[in-house]
Amino acid sequence: MTVALPLDARDDGGLRSQIQSFAGDDFELSTVLDTKADQLVSVIVPARDESETIGAVIEALNPHRIGGTGLVDEILVVDDNSSDDTAEIAGRAGATVLSLRAGGGKGGAMAAGVEAAVGDLVVFLDGDVENTSADYVPRLLGPLLVDSSIQLVKGFYERPFEGRPRGGGRVTELTARPALALLFPELAELRQPLAGETAVRREVIRELGLDAGYRVEIALLIDIALRYGPGSIAEVDLGVRVHRNRPLDELGLMAREVLAAVLERSGSATGQIGTDH
């Protein structure tokens, strides 16, 4: 079995940065399946009012079900009090649907999904992506399966914006990455710290928990880095990610929550992340 060597190790003569970065083709499906062994994999999709895209997201995952590749043991959509028919479409596409009638925000939906899931390894995917690929799951799982020291994998990608090939991810570029560069510089090189395309060991979530709302992605990233060191984090190339771009008034709320999560953790940790535990 060939184990992929991180991009950082190939690029600098054998020295690699603490955050490991992998190319999209580093993990062949056969390798991922072999290393999965008897571990269970749950894919959790938190969704609110995503009727236009949720069906295609689930259809992209269906080839990995039991009877297909067998990589995915369950697909769970957590419907966060949608006002449209997100839940019905997801169910017809083949997902198990958990409905949060009172609403829980993104962090609450992810936490509810983990509580209901059976997997030892959890893959989170966003429900509003227009071009979700079946490749996402093996690429995100690969680093967890071949390296037991890795606890969290984040996808990275190009994000088109208003017809241009780049420019999406405004909260990432204007809030999340600058905040990390100032307060947690060990994480500054991570290209998509807010990526909804994430894979993590379930035992880590049980230990650390999940924060609320839009804080959840960056909070989990920092919490894992503080607990296990930045070397426990990897990122993998998912290509180009297309999704709807939200208006600025919605992005303002997201930016405030992201910044609050970073500042709180900086205050409690004095901004210092240690080496791997």
C-alpha positions in Angstrom: 0.0 0.0 0.0 1.3 3.4 -0.9 0.8 6.2 1.6 0.6 9.7 0.2 3.4 12.1 1.1 2.1 15.6 2.1 2.7 18.4 -0.4 4.8 20.3 2.2 7.2 17.3 2.4 7.6 17.2 -1.3 8.1 20.9 -1.8 10.8 21.6 0.7 13.3 18.7 0.5 11.8 16.6 3.2 10.9 19.3 5.8 7.2 19.7 6.2 5.2 22.4 8.0 3.1 21.3 11.0 -0.2 21.5 9.1 0.0 18.8 6.5 -1.3 19.5 3.0 -2.3 16.9 0.5 -3.2 17.0 -3.2 -6.5 15.8 -4.4 -5.1 12.6 -6.0 -3.0 11.6 -3.1 -5.5 9.1 -1.8 -6.7 6.4 -4.2 -10.2 5.0 -3.3 -8.7 1.5 -3.0 -6.2 2.7 -0.5 -8.9 4.5 1.6 -11.1 1.4 1.5 -8.3 -0.9 2.6 -7.3 1.3 5.5 -10.9 1.9 6.6 -11.1 -1.7 7.8 -14.0 -2.1 10.3 -14.3 1.6 11.2 -17.7 3.1 10.5 -18.0 6.4 8.5 -20.9 8.8 8.9 -21.5 11.7 6.5 -23.4 14.5 8.2 -24.9 17.4 6.2 -26.4 20.3 8.3 -28.9 22.1 6.1 -31.4 24.9 6.3 -33.5 25.9 3.3 -31.3 24.1 0.8 -34.0 22.5 -1.4 -32.2 23.6 -4.6 -29.0 21.8 -3.8 -29.5 19.1 -1.1 -30.7 16.4 -3.5 -27.6 16.7 -5.7 -25.4 16.6 -2.6 -26.9 13.3 -1.5 -26.8 11.9 -5.0 -23.1 12.6 -5.2 -22.6 10.5 -2.0 -24.8 7.6 -3.0 -22.1 5.7 -4.9 -20.2 5.2 -1.6 -23.1 3.5 0.2 -23.2 -0.2 1.2 -23.8 -1.9 -2.1 -21.5 0.6 -3.8 -18.0 1.2 -2.7 -19.1 0.7 0.9 -17.0 3.6 2.1 -19.9 5.4 3.8 -22.0 3.6 6.4 -24.7 6.3 6.7 -25.7 9.7 5.3 -27.5 11.9 7.8 -29.0 15.2 6.9 -29.8 17.4 9.9 -32.6 19.7 8.8 -32.3 22.9 10.9 -35.9 24.0 10.9 -36.1 24.6 7.1 -39.1 26.5 5.7 -38.9 24.7 2.4 -38.9 21.0 1.5 -35.2 20.3 2.2 -36.0 17.4 4.5 -38.4 15.8 2.0 -35.9 16.1 -0.9 -33.0 14.7 1.2 -35.1 11.7 2.3 -36.2 10.9 -1.3 -32.5 11.1 -2.4 -31.7 8.4 0.2 -30.5 10.2 3.3 -31.6 9.6 6.8 -33.2 12.9 8.0 -33.1 14.3 11.5 -35.3 17.4 11.9 -34.6 20.1 14.4 -37.9 21.8 14.7 -36.7 24.4 17.1 -33.6 25.2 15.1 -30.1 24.9 16.4 -27.9 26.9 14.1 -25.0 25.3 12.2 -23.2 24.2 15.4 -26.3 22.8 16.9 -27.2 20.9 13.8 -23.7 19.4 13.6 -23.8 18.4 17.2 -27.2 16.8 16.8 -25.9 14.9 13.9 -22.9 13.6 15.8 -25.1 12.5 18.7 -27.3 10.5 16.3 -24.5 9.1 14.1 -22.9 5.7 14.3 -19.6 6.5 12.7 -16.1 6.3 14.3 -15.1 8.9 11.6 -17.4 11.8 10.8 -17.4 13.7 7.5 -19.3 17.0 7.5 -20.4 18.5 4.2 -22.3 21.7 3.5 -25.8 21.4 1.9 -25.6 24.4 -0.3 -22.7 23.3 -2.6 -23.7 23.1 -6.2 -20.9 20.8 -7.4 -20.4 18.3 -4.5 -18.3 15.4 -5.8 -18.1 11.8 -4.8 -14.4 12.4 -4.5 -14.9 14.6 -1.4 -15.4 11.8 1.0 -12.3 9.6 0.2 -10.1 12.7 0.0 -11.2 14.0 3.4 -11.0 10.6 5.0 -7.6 9.7 3.6 -5.3 11.6 6.0 -7.3 10.3 9.1 -7.0 6.7 7.9 -3.3 6.6 7.0 -2.0 8.7 9.9 -3.3 8.1 13.4 -1.8 11.4 14.7 -4.2 13.4 12.4 -7.4 14.4 14.2 -9.0 16.9 11.8 -9.0 17.3 8.0 -10.2 20.5 6.3 -10.9 20.8 2.6 -9.4 23.6 0.6 -10.5 24.8 -2.8 -11.0 27.7 -5.2 -14.2 29.7 -4.7 -15.7 31.5 -7.7 -17.5 34.8 -7.1 -19.9 36.6 -9.4 -18.6 35.0 -12.5 -14.9 35.3 -11.6 -12.8 32.2 -10.8 -11.8 33.5 -7.4 -13.0 35.9 -4.8 -15.5 33.9 -2.8 -15.1 33.2 0.9 -15.2 36.8 2.0 -15.5 36.0 5.8 -12.6 33.6 5.4 -10.3 36.1 3.8 -11.4 39.3 5.7 -12.0 37.9 9.1 -10.9 34.3 9.8 -7.4 34.2 8.2 -6.3 37.6 9.5 -7.5 36.8 13.0 -5.6 33.5 13.0 -2.5 35.2 11.6 -2.5 37.7 14.5 -3.6 35.5 17.3 -2.8 31.9 16.3 0.0 32.3 13.7 0.6 28.5 13.8 -2.7 28.1 11.9 -2.3 31.0 9.5 -1.2 28.9 6.5 -4.5 26.9 6.5 -6.3 28.0 3.3 -9.9 27.4 4.3 -10.2 27.5 8.1 -14.0 27.8 7.8 -14.5 25.0 5.3 -17.7 23.0 5.9 -16.0 20.1 4.2 -14.4 18.5 7.2 -13.5 15.1 8.5 -12.8 14.4 12.2 -12.5 11.5 14.6 -15.8 11.2 16.6 -13.9 10.7 19.9 -12.3 14.1 19.4 -15.7 15.8 19.2 -16.9 13.9 22.2 -13.9 15.2 24.1 -13.9 18.8 22.9 -17.5 19.4 22.0 -18.8 21.7 19.2 -19.4 25.4 19.6 -22.7 27.1 18.5 -23.8 28.8 15.3 -21.2 29.9 12.8 -18.5 29.7 15.5 -18.3 25.9 15.1 -15.8 25.5 12.3 -13.0 27.8 13.6 -13.7 26.9 17.2 -13.1 23.2 16.5 -10.0 24.0 14.5 -8.4 26.0 17.3 -9.6 23.6 20.1 -8.0 20.7 18.3 -4.8 22.6 17.7 -4.6 23.6 21.3 -5.3 20.0 22.5 -3.3 18.0 20.0 -0.9 20.5 18.3 -1.1 21.9 14.8 0.5 18.7 13.4 -2.8 17.0 14.1 -4.5 19.0 11.4 -4.3 18.3 7.7 -5.9 19.9 4.6 -6.7 18.3 1.3 -7.4 19.8 -2.1 -11.0 19.5 -3.3 -10.7 21.5 -6.5 -13.3 24.2 -7.2 -16.3 24.7 -4.8 -19.4 26.4 -6.1 -22.1 27.6 -3.8 -24.4 30.6 -3.4 -22.8 33.8 -2.1 -24.7 35.3 0.8 -25.4 39.1 1.1 -23.2 41.2 3.3 -25.8 41.6 6.1 -25.7 37.8 6.6 -21.9 37.7 6.3 -21.6 40.4 9.1 -23.3 38.0 11.6 -21.0 35.2 10.5 -17.9 37.4 10.8 -18.8 38.5 14.3 -19.3 35.0 15.5 -16.1 33.8 14.0 -14.1 36.6 15.5 -15.7 36.1 18.9 -14.7 32.5 18.9 -11.1 33.3 18.0 -10.8 36.1 20.6 -12.2 33.9 23.4 -9.7 31.2 22.7 -6.9 33.6 22.4 -7.7 35.1 25.8 -7.8 31.7 27.5 -4.7 30.3 25.7 -2.7 33.5 25.5 -2.5 32.8 21.7 0.0 30.1 22.0 -0.4 26.6 20.4 2.2 24.1 21.5 3.7 21.2 19.6 2.0 17.9 19.0 1.0 16.0 22.1 
